[in-house]
Amino acid sequence: MAILRALYERAYRGGAPGWDTGVSPPELVALIEGPDALEPGRALDLGCGTGTNALYLAQHGWFATGVDFSSLAISSARRKSDFTSGVTFVEGDVTRLAELGVDGPFDLLLDIGCFHSVAPNRRDDYVRGAARVAKPGATFLLFAFGPWLRWPGSRRTREPETIPDIWLAFAPVKRTQTDWLVEKATELGAARLIPVITQRTNTERVKLERLEAIAIEAAEQCGRTMLPEIAEPLPLKHFLDQRDPKRVLYFADEGGGEHTSDAFRSGPAVILVGPEGGFTDEERAIVRSAPDAVPISLGPRILRAETAALAALAAWMSAVGDWG
């Protein structure tokens, strides 16, 4: 989160970002001033930026609270609110409303372009937090996942992509190699990345916020508009227990397996690659016994763990992904 926040701070430092237009959207204006206008009450603006919409609501009789994690955006919003009563701005993470002391009930919740920038592993917390402070029957105006996407600090917009349903499960290695793996897996088009802890995994704690920031920068570099979801690390047994058996498991087995050109077939899939030193015999037996598990070979040479993961992903993309 710290690195993602830095990207937004950089965007605000460069002037008004493209998403912070200074104009309230017509859908909000219709809710507040239209023929079926809502009665003024309490409103919460999630990802408020420089406060345009929270201030608009306050000027129309609402008590508004705006939340944003950019200190520059919140500072600007507070300066703009000097002569407006009924509005409060809070600096912090929209997925941690309780920790910020933001309490409801709110009659109106507003999110213009914030939710789709929330890390996938924090979206459930966003939903729970918003539900906790919403008044029963509250109105929630949400703008997200629109027809164009702009990364923080970027002036370019792009149409959203359609990506193959391929996941990559990997045993984390040293930080530099894991960072590189996440960067390149993002560029290759993985939809989901799952760190899997094995008996031979020997690395420091996986820092998801760091990996998410690396994925953002990689996506911006290669033109992706959908970030890969980065899951919480799972022990190998839990990963296998939770896997949907309808999703084919391609297991990079150093003991041998089918050639990738023969093994890969279209449809939802997950590729599993082990740690430096490989899986133990016990782990290999467990994986091989999993439903719809297909052992694959990555050739005659011994590959580093991160190289094997990316080689398998590239082979899948070439065979049945979106490279053809």
N, C-alpha and C positions, 0 to 999 in steps of 0.2 A: 504493500500500500504506500509506503514511503516513496518508492521510486515512481509509482503512478502519480502520486501527489506532485512530485517534482516536475513531471511532464505538464501537468495542468498549470503549475506556477509559471513555468517557462512560457506557456501559451498566453497567460494573462499579462506577463511581463512585457510581451511583445506588442501589446495593445489589445483592443477588443477582439476576442476570438470570434470566429465566424458563427458559432452557435449562440453567442450572447449578443443578440441583435438590438436590444434596448426597446423592443416593441413586443407587447403582449399579443399572443396569437388570437385570431378571431374566435376560435372555439371557446377560449376563456372569456373573452369579452361578451360573447353571447350568453354564457352562463351567468355572468354578473349583471349585464345590462339588457339582455334580451327580453322578449315578452314573457318567457317562463323563467325569469331570473331567480336565482336562489336567494333566500333570505340571508342577510349578513350574519355571520357567526365567526367561528374560529377556523383558520386555514393554515395548512402546513405545506410549504414549498420545498420539496426534496431536490437538492442540487440546484439551489437558487441562483448561483452565479453572483452577479453584481446587484441582484435584488429587484430587477425590473418588475416581475410579477407580484412579488410580495408587497412592494410599494403600491402597485396598481390596486391590489386588494385592499390595502389599508386606506387608500384614498377613496374607496367606495364603501367604507363602513365596516370592513372586516378587521378582526384582530389576527394578524398574520405572523407566522414564524417561518424564517428561511434558514435552511441548513446547507452548508457546503464545506468541503474539506480544503478548499483553496483559501489560504490566509489573505492573498491579494484580492480575491473576489469579495470576501467578507469585509475586508477593510473598505473597499470601494462602496459596497452596499451600505455600510454603516455611515459613511460620509454622506451619501445621498439621502439617508433617512433622518438627518439632523433636524429637519423641520416637518417631519411627518410623525404623528403619534399612532400608536396601535400596531407597531411593527417591531419585531425583534429578530436579530440575526445571530446564528450560532455556528461557530466554526467546528467542524468535526465530520465524522464518518456517518453517512446516512444509514448504514447497516447497524449502527450502535446507538440508536436513539435513547435507549434507557440510560446508557452510560453518560450521555450528554445532558441528561435531565430534561429531555423533551417529553412532556406528558400531554395526553389528550384530555377530554375527547375533542377531536377535530371534525367539523362538519364537511370540510373540503380538503382533499389532499391533491397536490399538484406535482407532477414530475414531467418536465419537458426536457427529454434527452439525457436523463441521469441513469435510469435503470440499465440500459444496454451497455453502460461503461462500468457497471459494477462487476467485479470478478465473479465468474460463475459459481465458485465455491462459497460466495457470500450472499448470493441472491435469496436463498431461503431465509437468511437472517434479515434481509431487507423486508421481505414479505411479512415475516413474523412481527417485526418492529412496527411496520405500517399498520398491520391489523390491530396491534395492541393499542395504538393511539387513535384509531378511527372510531368515530361515533357510530353506533348501529344505524345503517341506512345512509352512511356518508357517501358523498360523491368523490370519485377518484378519477382525475383527468390525467391520463398517461400518454405521453408521446415517446415511443421507443421503436427501435428496429425499423426505421423508415426506409424509403427507397434509395437514400444516399447515405453514405457514412463518411465522417471526417475524423481522423485521429487527432488527439490533443497536440496542438502546436502545428498541425499541418494545414495548408491552404487548399489541398486537393480533396475533392469528393469523388466517391466511387460507388458504382452499383454493387449491391450485396452479392456475394458469390454463393454458389451451390457447391458443397464439398462432399466427397465420398465419405461414407460412414465407416471410417477406419480408425481404430484406436491403437495406441502404442503403449504397451505396458513394459516397463524397463526397471532393472535394478539400479538404483542410484550409485554413481561412482564418485570420484573426487569432484569438488565443486566446479573447477574449470571445465572438466569433461562433461559434467551434467549440464552446465550452462550451455555448452556448445551443442549438446544433444537436443535440448529444448529449442534452441534457436533454429537448428537445421530441420528438426521435425516440423516446426511451425512453417518454415519455408516450403517443405515438401508437401504440406497439406493435411497433416494429421488433425482429426476432429477432436480427439481427447488424448491426454497424456496421463498415465497412471504410474506413479512410483510404487514399486513392489519391493518389499523387504524380504530378503532371502537369508539363508543361514550364512552365506559368505558375503553378504552386503557389509561393507566396511567403510562407512563414510559418516560425516557429520550430519546433524539434523537437516532435513530438507526444508528449505525456506521458500514456501509457496509464493509469497509476495515478490521475492526476487525473481523467481521463475516466471511469474505472470508478467512482470515488467519486461523481461527478456523477450517473452512471446509477443508483447505489444510492439516492441521495437522491430522484431523480425517481421511481423505482419505488415508494418508500415513500409519496411524496406522492400518486401516482395510483392506488395499490392494486395494482400489478403484483406478482406473486410469482415471475416468471422474469426474470432480468436479461438484457439483450441482450449477446451476446458482442461484445467490441470487439477486432478483429483488429490484428495488427501492420501498420503502414503498408506499402504495396506500390507500386512503380512501376506505372504504368498497363499497360505491356506484360506485366509479371508477373501482374497481376490478370487480364488477359484470357487469358493462357496457362494459368493455374491454374483458371479457371472451368469448372465442369461444364456442358457445352453443353445438358444437359437442363434447366438452370435458365434460364428466359427472362431475357434482358438487356434492360431498358427503358432506353434511352439518351436523356436529356434533351438534345435537339439544338437549339441556338439557331438552326440553319439551317432548322428546320422538321421536322415529322413528323406521325404520326397523332394525332388527338385522343385524350386519355386514355380517354374513355368508350368509344371504339371499339377501342383497342389492348389494354387490360388484360383478361387472362383469368385464371381461377383456376389455382392450381398454384404450385409453387416459383418464385420470381422474385427478381431483384436489380435495383434501380434505381441507375443511375449518373448522377451530376451533376458537372459540371466546376467549375473554379475561377473566381474573379473574372477577367473578360476572356474566359472561355470556353476551350474546347479549341482547339488549333491545327488548321489544315486537315489536317495530317498525322495528328494524333490522331483527328480526326473520321472520316477515311477508314479508319483501323485499326479503330475501334470498329464502324463500319457494316459492315465485312467479317467481323466475328466471327460464329460460328454462332448462329443464333436471336436475333440482335440486332434490336430493334424501336425505331426512332427515334420519340420522342414529342414533342409540342408542349405547352408549359405556358401557352399563351395569347399574346395580342398584346403584352403589356407586358414590358419588360426587368426581370428579377428579380435580386436579389442571390443569390449562390451558396447561402447558407444558407436563404434563403426558397424558392428553387427546389427544394432537396432536400426540405424539409418539405411544400411544396405537392404534389410528386409522390407522396410517401409518403401524405399525407392522401387524395389522389385515388384511389390504389390501395386503401387501406383502405375507402373509401366504395364503390368499384366492386365489388371482389371479396374484400375482407378481412372482418373480423368486426364491421363497423359496421351491417350490414344486419339 
